[in-house]
Amino acid sequence: ITLEFDRDNSDYIYNRIDLANLSGKAYHKKKNLVNSFKNNYEFTIEKLNASNIEDAKKVLNLWKEGRDLKQTDYYQCIDALEDIKNQNSVLTGIIAYVEENPVAWSLGEFLPCSF
């Protein structure tokens, strides 16, 4: 395998443990945002599954308003959300609700890795 940088196919990649703990200067702003959210809202977090995919799409459709969809990953996100319904999907995610309204979701992929 040869690794090459391709800006057109880049994603954010974080160390799972660092992101979970949000420790250190690099994650200070993210930690402040999380704490502000936790202090200001009554919320629930659920695992993305077939029963709440439509809620995730509602959030995505609010986000798309006023954007040029040709310059976004909108359609790929719709496809990815649909793939969550597939029992063999490598995708997983969460959805956040405030006062029972869907407000955010996040998607990830488990990749088999050996180094």
NUPA-838779 format. One record per residue (C-alpha): chain; z negated, y, x negated; residue in three letters; residue number from 1. Coordinates in nm, 3 decimals. Layout:
<nodes>
<node><mol>A</mol><w>Z</w><v>Y</v><u>X</u><type>ALA</type><seq>NUM</seq></node>
...
</nodes>
This chain:
<nodes>
<node><mol>A</mol><w>0.000</w><v>0.000</v><u>0.000</u><type>ILE</type><seq>1</seq></node>
<node><mol>A</mol><w>0.091</w><v>0.343</v><u>-0.126</u><type>THR</type><seq>2</seq></node>
<node><mol>A</mol><w>-0.105</w><v>0.636</v><u>0.018</u><type>LEU</type><seq>3</seq></node>
<node><mol>A</mol><w>0.088</w><v>0.959</v><u>0.064</u><type>GLU</type><seq>4</seq></node>
<node><mol>A</mol><w>-0.012</w><v>1.283</v><u>0.234</u><type>PHE</type><seq>5</seq></node>
<node><mol>A</mol><w>0.195</w><v>1.355</v><u>0.545</u><type>ASP</type><seq>6</seq></node>
<node><mol>A</mol><w>0.085</w><v>1.678</v><u>0.717</u><type>ARG</type><seq>7</seq></node>
<node><mol>A</mol><w>0.281</w><v>1.590</v><u>1.032</u><type>ASP</type><seq>8</seq></node>
<node><mol>A</mol><w>0.070</w><v>1.278</v><u>1.079</u><type>ASN</type><seq>9</seq></node>
<node><mol>A</mol><w>-0.272</w><v>1.401</v><u>0.967</u><type>SER</type><seq>10</seq></node>
<node><mol>A</mol><w>-0.596</w><v>1.353</v><u>1.151</u><type>ASP</type><seq>11</seq></node>
<node><mol>A</mol><w>-0.952</w><v>1.451</v><u>1.089</u><type>TYR</type><seq>12</seq></node>
<node><mol>A</mol><w>-1.129</w><v>1.173</v><u>0.905</u><type>ILE</type><seq>13</seq></node>
<node><mol>A</mol><w>-1.504</w><v>1.191</v><u>0.866</u><type>TYR</type><seq>14</seq></node>
<node><mol>A</mol><w>-1.756</w><v>0.960</v><u>0.709</u><type>ASN</type><seq>15</seq></node>
<node><mol>A</mol><w>-1.922</w><v>0.791</v><u>1.007</u><type>ARG</type><seq>16</seq></node>
<node><mol>A</mol><w>-2.276</w><v>0.815</v><u>0.869</u><type>ILE</type><seq>17</seq></node>
<node><mol>A</mol><w>-2.240</w><v>1.181</v><u>0.764</u><type>ASP</type><seq>18</seq></node>
<node><mol>A</mol><w>-2.101</w><v>1.274</v><u>1.103</u><type>LEU</type><seq>19</seq></node>
<node><mol>A</mol><w>-2.374</w><v>1.084</v><u>1.288</u><type>ALA</type><seq>20</seq></node>
<node><mol>A</mol><w>-2.650</w><v>1.256</v><u>1.090</u><type>ASN</type><seq>21</seq></node>
<node><mol>A</mol><w>-2.486</w><v>1.599</v><u>1.049</u><type>LEU</type><seq>22</seq></node>
<node><mol>A</mol><w>-2.690</w><v>1.656</v><u>0.736</u><type>SER</type><seq>23</seq></node>
<node><mol>A</mol><w>-2.601</w><v>1.894</v><u>0.458</u><type>GLY</type><seq>24</seq></node>
<node><mol>A</mol><w>-2.426</w><v>2.226</v><u>0.431</u><type>LYS</type><seq>25</seq></node>
<node><mol>A</mol><w>-2.084</w><v>2.087</v><u>0.523</u><type>ALA</type><seq>26</seq></node>
<node><mol>A</mol><w>-2.206</w><v>1.995</v><u>0.872</u><type>TYR</type><seq>27</seq></node>
<node><mol>A</mol><w>-2.436</w><v>2.292</v><u>0.936</u><type>HIS</type><seq>28</seq></node>
<node><mol>A</mol><w>-2.204</w><v>2.464</v><u>1.188</u><type>LYS</type><seq>29</seq></node>
<node><mol>A</mol><w>-2.138</w><v>2.140</v><u>1.374</u><type>LYS</type><seq>30</seq></node>
<node><mol>A</mol><w>-2.512</w><v>2.068</v><u>1.392</u><type>LYS</type><seq>31</seq></node>
<node><mol>A</mol><w>-2.576</w><v>2.416</v><u>1.536</u><type>ASN</type><seq>32</seq></node>
<node><mol>A</mol><w>-2.311</w><v>2.360</v><u>1.803</u><type>LEU</type><seq>33</seq></node>
<node><mol>A</mol><w>-2.459</w><v>2.022</v><u>1.898</u><type>VAL</type><seq>34</seq></node>
<node><mol>A</mol><w>-2.811</w><v>2.164</v><u>1.917</u><type>ASN</type><seq>35</seq></node>
<node><mol>A</mol><w>-2.695</w><v>2.458</v><u>2.129</u><type>SER</type><seq>36</seq></node>
<node><mol>A</mol><w>-2.522</w><v>2.223</v><u>2.371</u><type>PHE</type><seq>37</seq></node>
<node><mol>A</mol><w>-2.826</w><v>1.994</v><u>2.394</u><type>LYS</type><seq>38</seq></node>
<node><mol>A</mol><w>-3.059</w><v>2.289</v><u>2.454</u><type>ASN</type><seq>39</seq></node>
<node><mol>A</mol><w>-2.847</w><v>2.457</v><u>2.721</u><type>ASN</type><seq>40</seq></node>
<node><mol>A</mol><w>-2.710</w><v>2.175</v><u>2.936</u><type>TYR</type><seq>41</seq></node>
<node><mol>A</mol><w>-2.822</w><v>1.867</v><u>3.125</u><type>GLU</type><seq>42</seq></node>
<node><mol>A</mol><w>-2.562</w><v>1.613</v><u>3.019</u><type>PHE</type><seq>43</seq></node>
<node><mol>A</mol><w>-2.478</w><v>1.247</v><u>3.009</u><type>THR</type><seq>44</seq></node>
<node><mol>A</mol><w>-2.255</w><v>1.055</v><u>2.770</u><type>ILE</type><seq>45</seq></node>
<node><mol>A</mol><w>-2.067</w><v>0.742</v><u>2.876</u><type>GLU</type><seq>46</seq></node>
<node><mol>A</mol><w>-1.838</w><v>0.502</v><u>2.698</u><type>LYS</type><seq>47</seq></node>
<node><mol>A</mol><w>-1.471</w><v>0.554</v><u>2.790</u><type>LEU</type><seq>48</seq></node>
<node><mol>A</mol><w>-1.350</w><v>0.271</v><u>3.010</u><type>ASN</type><seq>49</seq></node>
<node><mol>A</mol><w>-1.105</w><v>0.206</v><u>3.293</u><type>ALA</type><seq>50</seq></node>
<node><mol>A</mol><w>-1.343</w><v>0.358</v><u>3.549</u><type>SER</type><seq>51</seq></node>
<node><mol>A</mol><w>-1.364</w><v>0.703</v><u>3.385</u><type>ASN</type><seq>52</seq></node>
<node><mol>A</mol><w>-1.021</w><v>0.745</v><u>3.227</u><type>ILE</type><seq>53</seq></node>
<node><mol>A</mol><w>-0.912</w><v>0.974</v><u>3.512</u><type>GLU</type><seq>54</seq></node>
<node><mol>A</mol><w>-1.209</w><v>1.201</v><u>3.433</u><type>ASP</type><seq>55</seq></node>
<node><mol>A</mol><w>-1.092</w><v>1.223</v><u>3.071</u><type>ALA</type><seq>56</seq></node>
<node><mol>A</mol><w>-0.743</w><v>1.313</v><u>3.195</u><type>LYS</type><seq>57</seq></node>
<node><mol>A</mol><w>-0.894</w><v>1.595</v><u>3.405</u><type>LYS</type><seq>58</seq></node>
<node><mol>A</mol><w>-1.045</w><v>1.744</v><u>3.088</u><type>VAL</type><seq>59</seq></node>
<node><mol>A</mol><w>-0.715</w><v>1.702</v><u>2.904</u><type>LEU</type><seq>60</seq></node>
<node><mol>A</mol><w>-0.521</w><v>1.866</v><u>3.188</u><type>ASN</type><seq>61</seq></node>
<node><mol>A</mol><w>-0.753</w><v>2.168</v><u>3.186</u><type>LEU</type><seq>62</seq></node>
<node><mol>A</mol><w>-0.706</w><v>2.194</v><u>2.809</u><type>TRP</type><seq>63</seq></node>
<node><mol>A</mol><w>-0.324</w><v>2.185</v><u>2.834</u><type>LYS</type><seq>64</seq></node>
<node><mol>A</mol><w>-0.301</w><v>2.493</v><u>3.057</u><type>GLU</type><seq>65</seq></node>
<node><mol>A</mol><w>-0.112</w><v>2.773</v><u>2.882</u><type>GLY</type><seq>66</seq></node>
<node><mol>A</mol><w>-0.009</w><v>2.555</v><u>2.587</u><type>ARG</type><seq>67</seq></node>
<node><mol>A</mol><w>0.337</w><v>2.455</v><u>2.473</u><type>ASP</type><seq>68</seq></node>
<node><mol>A</mol><w>0.307</w><v>2.079</v><u>2.516</u><type>LEU</type><seq>69</seq></node>
<node><mol>A</mol><w>0.582</w><v>2.020</v><u>2.260</u><type>LYS</type><seq>70</seq></node>
<node><mol>A</mol><w>0.340</w><v>2.153</v><u>1.998</u><type>GLN</type><seq>71</seq></node>
<node><mol>A</mol><w>0.046</w><v>1.934</v><u>2.102</u><type>THR</type><seq>72</seq></node>
<node><mol>A</mol><w>-0.060</w><v>1.570</v><u>2.115</u><type>ASP</type><seq>73</seq></node>
<node><mol>A</mol><w>-0.094</w><v>1.585</v><u>2.494</u><type>TYR</type><seq>74</seq></node>
<node><mol>A</mol><w>0.138</w><v>1.296</v><u>2.574</u><type>TYR</type><seq>75</seq></node>
<node><mol>A</mol><w>-0.002</w><v>1.083</v><u>2.294</u><type>GLN</type><seq>76</seq></node>
<node><mol>A</mol><w>-0.352</w><v>1.144</v><u>2.432</u><type>CYS</type><seq>77</seq></node>
<node><mol>A</mol><w>-0.241</w><v>1.031</v><u>2.778</u><type>ILE</type><seq>78</seq></node>
<node><mol>A</mol><w>-0.095</w><v>0.715</v><u>2.623</u><type>ASP</type><seq>79</seq></node>
<node><mol>A</mol><w>-0.414</w><v>0.655</v><u>2.423</u><type>ALA</type><seq>80</seq></node>
<node><mol>A</mol><w>-0.633</w><v>0.698</v><u>2.730</u><type>LEU</type><seq>81</seq></node>
<node><mol>A</mol><w>-0.416</w><v>0.450</v><u>2.919</u><type>GLU</type><seq>82</seq></node>
<node><mol>A</mol><w>-0.449</w><v>0.207</v><u>2.628</u><type>ASP</type><seq>83</seq></node>
<node><mol>A</mol><w>-0.829</w><v>0.205</v><u>2.671</u><type>ILE</type><seq>84</seq></node>
<node><mol>A</mol><w>-0.767</w><v>-0.001</v><u>2.987</u><type>LYS</type><seq>85</seq></node>
<node><mol>A</mol><w>-0.611</w><v>-0.274</v><u>2.772</u><type>ASN</type><seq>86</seq></node>
<node><mol>A</mol><w>-0.873</w><v>-0.533</v><u>2.676</u><type>GLN</type><seq>87</seq></node>
<node><mol>A</mol><w>-0.707</w><v>-0.580</v><u>2.336</u><type>ASN</type><seq>88</seq></node>
<node><mol>A</mol><w>-0.715</w><v>-0.208</v><u>2.256</u><type>SER</type><seq>89</seq></node>
<node><mol>A</mol><w>-0.851</w><v>-0.103</v><u>1.918</u><type>VAL</type><seq>90</seq></node>
<node><mol>A</mol><w>-0.934</w><v>0.236</v><u>2.071</u><type>LEU</type><seq>91</seq></node>
<node><mol>A</mol><w>-1.280</w><v>0.333</v><u>2.185</u><type>THR</type><seq>92</seq></node>
<node><mol>A</mol><w>-1.439</w><v>0.656</v><u>2.292</u><type>GLY</type><seq>93</seq></node>
<node><mol>A</mol><w>-1.695</w><v>0.853</v><u>2.485</u><type>ILE</type><seq>94</seq></node>
<node><mol>A</mol><w>-1.687</w><v>1.105</v><u>2.766</u><type>ILE</type><seq>95</seq></node>
<node><mol>A</mol><w>-1.944</w><v>1.379</v><u>2.828</u><type>ALA</type><seq>96</seq></node>
<node><mol>A</mol><w>-2.050</w><v>1.504</v><u>3.170</u><type>TYR</type><seq>97</seq></node>
<node><mol>A</mol><w>-2.241</w><v>1.820</v><u>3.260</u><type>VAL</type><seq>98</seq></node>
<node><mol>A</mol><w>-2.381</w><v>1.821</v><u>3.612</u><type>GLU</type><seq>99</seq></node>
<node><mol>A</mol><w>-2.160</w><v>1.518</v><u>3.682</u><type>GLU</type><seq>100</seq></node>
<node><mol>A</mol><w>-1.845</w><v>1.708</v><u>3.583</u><type>ASN</type><seq>101</seq></node>
<node><mol>A</mol><w>-1.638</w><v>1.575</v><u>3.292</u><type>PRO</type><seq>102</seq></node>
<node><mol>A</mol><w>-1.634</w><v>1.834</v><u>3.014</u><type>VAL</type><seq>103</seq></node>
<node><mol>A</mol><w>-1.525</w><v>1.657</v><u>2.694</u><type>ALA</type><seq>104</seq></node>
<node><mol>A</mol><w>-1.414</w><v>1.329</v><u>2.549</u><type>TRP</type><seq>105</seq></node>
<node><mol>A</mol><w>-1.358</w><v>1.181</v><u>2.209</u><type>SER</type><seq>106</seq></node>
<node><mol>A</mol><w>-1.143</w><v>0.893</v><u>2.098</u><type>LEU</type><seq>107</seq></node>
<node><mol>A</mol><w>-1.159</w><v>0.674</v><u>1.791</u><type>GLY</type><seq>108</seq></node>
<node><mol>A</mol><w>-1.001</w><v>0.365</v><u>1.647</u><type>GLU</type><seq>109</seq></node>
<node><mol>A</mol><w>-1.156</w><v>0.071</v><u>1.470</u><type>PHE</type><seq>110</seq></node>
<node><mol>A</mol><w>-0.946</w><v>-0.015</v><u>1.170</u><type>LEU</type><seq>111</seq></node>
<node><mol>A</mol><w>-0.986</w><v>-0.335</v><u>0.974</u><type>PRO</type><seq>112</seq></node>
<node><mol>A</mol><w>-1.053</w><v>-0.224</v><u>0.620</u><type>CYS</type><seq>113</seq></node>
<node><mol>A</mol><w>-1.112</w><v>-0.393</v><u>0.291</u><type>SER</type><seq>114</seq></node>
<node><mol>A</mol><w>-1.152</w><v>-0.211</v><u>-0.036</u><type>PHE</type><seq>115</seq></node>
</nodes>
